[in-house]
């Protein structure tokens, strides 16, 4: 086990919520400040103390062993934005809490910072979307979910809402006509109401729906279903409801039974829920570093992808579809109002960001620096859990360039 020293940057109070209560006012992490620095450094590792969560149990099955083949990759150099950096510098500059590199199923590098330990569940933010979509893919592989079906066929309560006529695939690919403002720096954006509904922010005096399901009915469309890619987290929450109805259970139980246990998870995970027990499918999963790595391995194993110990977990067809994308996927991606700066041919499919489908190189990503990179030729998985001080940051490019360099070096045998 490679355990790194704390990398708390200047100004971080290492005594947040530490010691014996009562805690000094300046060290209290609360619902009103937990997403802001320095409080997020503590909160992302203790979310169950702030927001209700449902347990994603690992069950009693055998843990998937991850052999250790550790190498010192901290001195590996790469270029990003005109600079030459080492992996060690990248970890320091990008507010890292946990960092894991797997190559062909073995641990190459495992490091923890800022109090995180191997059994600490860390908030995954929108990496959760890829976890949830994979459960949808498992159901599709069992003919329990038709992703081409209109959502109201599966959840009749969506009839008459803005989602009527959208297919499950439209939800998976962020291509419904739904209006949803997810501007994190706009205090009046839709995302602020949605966070109050999901108990992620304190309630003020403004009226709001009682739960997530009631909130979905308040949304309207500003475009046609099947149009350009537009990133809106609420679509994955609606997807979670569809998956629950198709799978016949609550989302946390489906994740546990269909994914977490079959993939050989080492620890329980958890997911935040609203006041009526509806899971936040788009960003509420918390899991340990190694278990997130095990999840990534399902997509990285080349011809054996989707299998664990010869047992099929995710269908190969689902993984191939994720990488290939829709026929018009790249065009829909580029047609976004704020098109991401990805390489030509990139697309968003099944809640994964596919940078280079020809390689393939793709990722699950969440705000504040949560990443699972998958490089299929080298069967490399790079997991980075972080607490950026802001939701979005140029640090994403440094992190992505580092992951590419690590995969390239492992694939070529340079490390």
C-alpha positions as CSV (number, residue, x, y, z in Angstrom):
1,X,0.0,0.0,0.0
2,X,1.5,3.3,-1.0
3,X,0.3,5.9,1.5
4,X,1.1,9.5,0.7
5,X,1.5,12.3,3.2
6,X,-1.3,14.8,3.4
7,X,-1.1,17.4,0.6
8,X,-3.3,20.0,2.3
9,X,-2.6,23.3,0.5
10,X,-1.9,26.5,2.5
11,X,-5.1,27.7,4.3
12,X,-6.8,24.3,4.6
13,X,-7.9,23.8,8.2
14,X,-6.9,20.2,9.1
15,X,-9.1,20.4,12.2
16,X,-12.4,20.4,10.4
17,X,-14.9,18.4,12.5
18,X,-12.0,16.9,14.4
19,X,-11.7,16.0,18.1
20,X,-14.5,16.1,20.6
21,X,-17.7,18.2,20.1
22,X,-18.7,21.0,20.4
23,X,-16.6,22.0,17.4
24,X,-15.5,25.6,16.9
25,X,-17.8,27.5,14.5
26,X,-15.0,27.9,11.9
27,X,-14.5,24.1,11.7
28,X,-18.1,23.1,11.3
29,X,-19.0,21.4,8.0
30,X,-22.7,22.0,7.4
31,X,-25.3,21.7,4.6
32,X,-24.7,25.3,3.7
33,X,-20.9,25.1,3.1
34,X,-20.0,21.5,2.4
35,X,-19.5,22.0,-1.3
36,X,-17.2,25.0,-0.8
37,X,-13.5,25.0,0.1
38,X,-12.0,24.1,2.5
39,X,-15.1,22.3,3.8
40,X,-15.5,20.0,0.8
41,X,-12.2,18.3,1.6
42,X,-13.8,16.8,4.7
43,X,-17.4,16.5,3.4
44,X,-16.6,14.4,0.3
45,X,-15.3,11.7,2.6
46,X,-18.1,12.0,5.2
47,X,-21.2,12.7,3.2
48,X,-23.4,10.3,5.2
49,X,-23.0,12.7,8.2
50,X,-24.6,15.5,6.2
51,X,-27.2,14.0,3.8
52,X,-29.3,10.8,4.1
53,X,-27.9,7.9,2.2
54,X,-29.0,4.4,1.2
55,X,-26.4,1.6,1.5
56,X,-25.2,-0.2,-1.6
57,X,-24.1,-3.5,0.0
58,X,-21.3,-5.6,-1.3
59,X,-23.0,-8.7,0.1
60,X,-21.0,-11.7,1.3
61,X,-19.4,-12.8,-1.9
62,X,-15.8,-13.1,-2.8
63,X,-13.8,-9.8,-3.3
64,X,-12.1,-9.5,-6.7
65,X,-8.4,-9.6,-5.9
66,X,-6.2,-6.9,-7.3
67,X,-2.7,-8.2,-7.4
68,X,0.0,-5.6,-6.7
69,X,2.6,-4.7,-9.3
70,X,3.6,-1.3,-7.9
71,X,5.9,1.0,-9.7
72,X,7.0,4.5,-8.9
73,X,5.3,6.6,-11.6
74,X,5.6,9.9,-9.8
75,X,8.5,11.0,-12.0
76,X,6.8,10.1,-15.3
77,X,6.7,13.3,-17.3
78,X,4.1,14.6,-19.7
79,X,3.2,17.8,-21.4
80,X,0.0,19.7,-20.8
81,X,-1.0,23.3,-21.8
82,X,2.6,24.1,-22.8
83,X,4.1,22.8,-19.6
84,X,6.2,19.7,-18.8
85,X,4.9,18.1,-15.6
86,X,5.5,15.0,-13.6
87,X,2.7,12.8,-12.4
88,X,3.7,13.7,-8.8
89,X,3.3,17.4,-9.7
90,X,-0.1,16.8,-11.2
91,X,-1.3,15.1,-8.0
92,X,-0.2,18.0,-5.9
93,X,-1.6,20.7,-8.2
94,X,-5.0,19.1,-8.7
95,X,-6.2,18.6,-5.1
96,X,-6.0,14.9,-5.1
97,X,-7.6,12.8,-2.3
98,X,-7.1,9.3,-3.9
99,X,-5.2,8.1,-6.9
100,X,-5.2,4.6,-8.4
101,X,-3.6,3.1,-11.5
102,X,-4.5,-0.4,-12.6
103,X,-2.8,-2.3,-15.5
104,X,-4.3,-5.6,-16.7
105,X,-6.0,-6.0,-13.4
106,X,-3.0,-5.3,-11.1
107,X,-2.4,-2.2,-9.0
108,X,0.5,-0.2,-10.3
109,X,0.0,2.9,-8.0
110,X,-2.3,3.5,-5.1
111,X,-2.0,6.7,-3.1
112,X,-4.2,8.5,-0.5
113,X,-4.1,12.1,0.6
114,X,-5.9,14.4,3.1
115,X,-7.0,11.8,5.5
116,X,-8.5,9.4,2.9
117,X,-7.9,5.7,3.5
118,X,-8.6,2.5,1.6
119,X,-12.0,2.0,3.4
120,X,-13.1,5.7,3.0
121,X,-16.2,6.2,0.7
122,X,-15.6,9.3,-1.4
123,X,-18.3,11.2,-3.3
124,X,-18.1,10.4,-7.0
125,X,-20.3,13.3,-8.2
126,X,-21.2,12.5,-11.9
127,X,-19.1,9.4,-12.1
128,X,-22.3,8.1,-10.5
129,X,-24.0,8.6,-13.9
130,X,-21.7,5.9,-15.4
131,X,-22.4,3.6,-12.5
132,X,-26.2,4.0,-12.9
133,X,-26.1,3.7,-16.7
134,X,-24.1,0.5,-16.4
135,X,-27.0,-1.0,-14.3
136,X,-29.2,0.1,-17.2
137,X,-26.9,-1.7,-19.6
138,X,-27.0,-4.9,-17.5
139,X,-30.8,-4.8,-17.6
140,X,-30.8,-4.2,-21.3
141,X,-28.5,-7.2,-21.7
142,X,-31.0,-9.3,-19.9
143,X,-33.9,-8.0,-22.1
144,X,-35.4,-6.3,-19.1
145,X,-34.9,-2.7,-20.5
146,X,-35.5,-1.6,-24.1
147,X,-33.4,1.6,-24.5
148,X,-35.3,2.4,-27.7
149,X,-38.6,2.6,-25.9
150,X,-40.3,5.9,-25.0
151,X,-39.9,6.5,-21.3
152,X,-43.6,6.7,-20.6
153,X,-44.0,3.1,-21.8
154,X,-41.8,2.1,-18.8
155,X,-42.9,4.8,-16.3
156,X,-46.5,5.7,-17.2
157,X,-46.4,8.6,-14.7
158,X,-44.1,10.4,-17.2
159,X,-47.1,10.6,-19.7
160,X,-48.0,14.3,-20.1
161,X,-44.7,15.6,-18.8
162,X,-41.9,17.1,-20.8
163,X,-40.3,13.7,-21.0
164,X,-43.1,12.1,-23.0
165,X,-41.8,10.9,-26.3
166,X,-38.1,10.8,-25.2
167,X,-36.5,7.4,-25.4
168,X,-34.4,5.8,-22.7
169,X,-31.4,6.2,-25.0
170,X,-32.1,10.0,-25.2
171,X,-31.7,10.1,-21.4
172,X,-28.5,8.0,-21.6
173,X,-27.0,10.3,-24.2
174,X,-28.2,13.7,-22.8
175,X,-30.3,14.3,-25.9
176,X,-33.8,15.1,-24.7
177,X,-35.4,18.5,-25.2
178,X,-35.5,19.2,-21.5
179,X,-34.7,22.7,-20.3
180,X,-32.4,22.6,-17.3
181,X,-29.9,25.3,-16.3
182,X,-26.9,23.7,-14.6
183,X,-24.8,26.8,-14.2
184,X,-23.0,26.1,-10.9
185,X,-22.2,29.8,-10.4
186,X,-25.8,31.0,-10.9
187,X,-27.7,31.2,-7.7
188,X,-31.0,31.2,-9.6
189,X,-30.3,28.2,-11.8
190,X,-32.5,25.1,-11.9
191,X,-29.7,23.2,-10.3
192,X,-30.2,25.1,-7.1
193,X,-33.8,24.0,-6.7
194,X,-32.9,20.5,-7.6
195,X,-30.2,20.4,-5.0
196,X,-32.7,21.5,-2.3
197,X,-35.1,18.8,-3.4
198,X,-32.3,16.3,-3.0
199,X,-31.4,17.7,0.4
200,X,-27.9,18.8,-0.8
201,X,-28.6,22.4,0.2
202,X,-30.5,24.0,3.1
203,X,-34.1,25.1,2.4
204,X,-34.9,28.7,2.5
205,X,-38.4,30.2,2.2
206,X,-38.8,29.4,-1.5
207,X,-41.4,26.8,-2.4
208,X,-40.2,23.6,-3.9
209,X,-41.6,20.1,-4.9
210,X,-41.8,17.6,-2.1
211,X,-39.4,15.1,-3.8
212,X,-37.5,14.4,-7.0
213,X,-40.5,12.7,-8.7
214,X,-42.7,15.7,-8.2
215,X,-39.8,17.9,-9.4
216,X,-39.6,16.1,-12.8
217,X,-43.2,17.1,-13.5
218,X,-42.3,20.8,-13.2
219,X,-39.8,20.8,-16.1
220,X,-40.5,21.9,-19.6
221,X,-38.8,21.5,-23.0
222,X,-36.9,24.1,-25.1
223,X,-36.0,21.7,-27.9
224,X,-36.9,18.4,-29.6
225,X,-36.1,15.1,-28.2
226,X,-33.1,13.5,-30.1
227,X,-31.5,16.9,-30.7
228,X,-27.9,18.0,-29.9
229,X,-26.0,16.8,-26.8
230,X,-26.6,19.1,-23.8
231,X,-25.3,18.1,-20.4
232,X,-28.1,18.1,-17.8
233,X,-27.8,16.0,-14.7
234,X,-31.5,15.8,-14.1
235,X,-31.8,13.4,-17.1
236,X,-29.9,10.7,-15.2
237,X,-32.2,11.0,-12.3
238,X,-35.1,10.4,-14.5
239,X,-33.1,7.5,-16.0
240,X,-32.7,6.1,-12.4
241,X,-36.5,6.0,-12.0
242,X,-36.8,4.2,-15.4
243,X,-34.2,1.7,-14.2
244,X,-36.0,1.1,-10.9
245,X,-39.3,0.4,-12.7
246,X,-37.6,-1.9,-15.3
247,X,-35.5,-3.7,-12.6
248,X,-38.4,-3.9,-10.1
249,X,-36.5,-2.4,-7.1
250,X,-34.9,0.6,-5.6
251,X,-31.9,2.0,-7.3
252,X,-29.4,1.3,-4.5
253,X,-30.5,-2.3,-4.3
254,X,-30.3,-2.8,-8.1
255,X,-26.7,-1.3,-8.1
256,X,-25.8,-3.7,-5.3
257,X,-27.4,-6.8,-6.8
258,X,-26.6,-6.3,-10.4
259,X,-23.2,-4.5,-10.3
260,X,-21.5,-4.1,-7.0
261,X,-21.7,-7.7,-5.8
262,X,-21.0,-9.4,-9.2
263,X,-17.9,-7.2,-9.8
264,X,-16.4,-8.3,-6.5
265,X,-16.6,-5.0,-4.5
266,X,-14.5,-4.9,-1.4
267,X,-16.6,-2.4,0.6
268,X,-20.2,-1.2,0.7
269,X,-21.0,2.0,-1.2
270,X,-23.8,4.4,-0.6
271,X,-26.0,6.9,-2.5
272,X,-27.7,10.0,-1.3
273,X,-31.5,10.1,-1.2
274,X,-34.2,12.7,-0.9
275,X,-36.9,13.0,1.8
276,X,-38.9,10.3,0.2
277,X,-36.0,7.9,-0.4
278,X,-35.5,8.7,-4.1
279,X,-31.8,8.2,-5.0
280,X,-29.7,10.9,-6.6
281,X,-28.7,8.9,-9.6
282,X,-26.7,11.6,-11.3
283,X,-24.2,12.3,-8.6
284,X,-24.9,10.8,-5.2
285,X,-22.8,7.6,-5.2
286,X,-19.9,7.4,-2.6
287,X,-17.4,4.6,-3.0
288,X,-13.9,3.6,-2.1
289,X,-11.0,4.1,-4.5
290,X,-10.3,0.4,-5.2
291,X,-13.9,-0.4,-5.8
292,X,-14.2,2.5,-8.3
293,X,-11.1,0.9,-10.0
294,X,-12.9,-2.5,-10.1
295,X,-15.8,-0.8,-11.8
296,X,-13.4,0.7,-14.4
297,X,-11.9,-2.7,-15.0
298,X,-15.2,-4.0,-16.4
299,X,-14.7,-1.7,-19.4
300,X,-11.0,-2.1,-19.8
301,X,-10.4,-5.7,-20.3
302,X,-10.5,-5.9,-24.1
303,X,-12.0,-9.1,-25.3
304,X,-12.9,-10.1,-21.7
305,X,-14.6,-6.8,-21.0
306,X,-17.7,-7.0,-18.8
307,X,-16.6,-10.2,-17.2
308,X,-15.4,-11.0,-13.6
309,X,-13.9,-14.5,-13.1
310,X,-15.6,-15.7,-16.3
311,X,-18.9,-14.4,-15.1
312,X,-20.7,-12.0,-17.4
313,X,-21.6,-8.8,-15.5
314,X,-22.1,-6.3,-18.4
315,X,-22.8,-7.4,-21.9
316,X,-20.1,-7.0,-24.5
317,X,-22.7,-5.4,-26.8
318,X,-23.3,-2.6,-24.3
319,X,-19.6,-1.8,-24.0
320,X,-19.2,-1.9,-27.8
321,X,-22.2,0.4,-28.1
322,X,-20.8,2.8,-25.5
323,X,-17.5,3.1,-27.4
324,X,-19.0,3.3,-30.9
325,X,-21.8,5.7,-30.0
326,X,-24.7,6.8,-32.1
327,X,-24.2,7.2,-35.8
328,X,-24.7,10.9,-35.4
329,X,-23.1,11.0,-32.0
330,X,-20.0,13.1,-32.9
331,X,-22.2,15.6,-34.8
332,X,-24.6,15.9,-31.9
333,X,-21.6,16.4,-29.5
334,X,-20.2,19.2,-31.6
335,X,-23.6,20.8,-32.0
336,X,-23.8,21.5,-28.3
337,X,-24.0,25.2,-27.5
338,X,-20.9,24.9,-25.4
339,X,-19.1,22.1,-27.3
340,X,-16.3,20.5,-25.2
341,X,-12.8,20.7,-26.5
342,X,-12.5,17.0,-27.3
343,X,-10.7,15.4,-30.3
344,X,-12.6,14.9,-33.6
345,X,-14.9,11.9,-33.4
346,X,-15.5,12.3,-29.6
347,X,-19.0,11.7,-28.3
348,X,-21.1,11.1,-25.2
349,X,-22.8,7.7,-25.0
350,X,-24.4,5.8,-22.1
351,X,-23.2,8.4,-19.6
352,X,-19.5,8.0,-20.7
353,X,-17.3,10.7,-22.3
354,X,-15.6,8.9,-25.2
355,X,-12.5,10.9,-26.1
356,X,-11.1,8.7,-28.8
357,X,-13.3,5.8,-29.9
358,X,-10.7,4.5,-32.3
359,X,-8.2,3.7,-29.5
360,X,-10.5,3.4,-27.4
361,X,-9.9,6.0,-24.6
362,X,-12.9,7.1,-22.6
363,X,-13.9,8.3,-19.1
364,X,-16.5,8.7,-16.4
365,X,-16.2,12.2,-15.0
366,X,-17.6,14.3,-12.2
367,X,-17.3,17.9,-11.0
368,X,-14.6,18.9,-8.5
369,X,-12.2,16.4,-10.1
370,X,-13.6,12.9,-10.1
371,X,-12.4,10.7,-12.9
372,X,-12.2,7.1,-14.1
373,X,-10.2,6.9,-17.3
374,X,-10.2,3.7,-19.4
375,X,-7.5,2.9,-22.0
376,X,-8.4,-0.3,-23.7
377,X,-5.2,-1.2,-25.6
378,X,-3.1,-1.2,-22.5
379,X,-6.0,-2.3,-20.3
380,X,-5.3,0.7,-18.0
381,X,-7.7,2.2,-15.5
382,X,-6.8,5.5,-13.9
383,X,-9.0,6.6,-11.0
384,X,-8.6,10.1,-9.4
385,X,-10.8,11.4,-6.6
386,X,-10.3,15.0,-5.8
387,X,-11.7,18.1,-4.1
388,X,-11.1,21.0,-6.5
389,X,-12.2,24.2,-4.9
390,X,-14.5,24.9,-7.8
391,X,-16.9,22.6,-9.7
392,X,-15.1,23.1,-13.1
393,X,-11.4,23.8,-13.6
394,X,-8.6,23.8,-16.2
395,X,-7.2,21.1,-14.0
396,X,-9.3,18.6,-16.0
397,X,-6.9,19.0,-18.9
398,X,-3.8,18.3,-16.8
399,X,-5.5,15.2,-15.3
400,X,-6.6,13.9,-18.7
401,X,-3.1,14.4,-20.3
402,X,-1.5,12.6,-17.3
403,X,-3.9,9.7,-17.7
404,X,-3.0,9.4,-21.4
405,X,0.7,9.5,-20.6
406,X,0.4,6.8,-17.9
407,X,-1.5,4.6,-20.3
408,X,1.0,5.2,-23.1
409,X,3.9,4.4,-20.8
410,X,2.3,1.2,-19.5
411,X,1.3,0.1,-23.0
412,X,4.8,0.6,-24.3
413,X,6.5,-1.0,-21.3
414,X,8.3,2.2,-20.4
415,X,7.1,1.9,-16.8
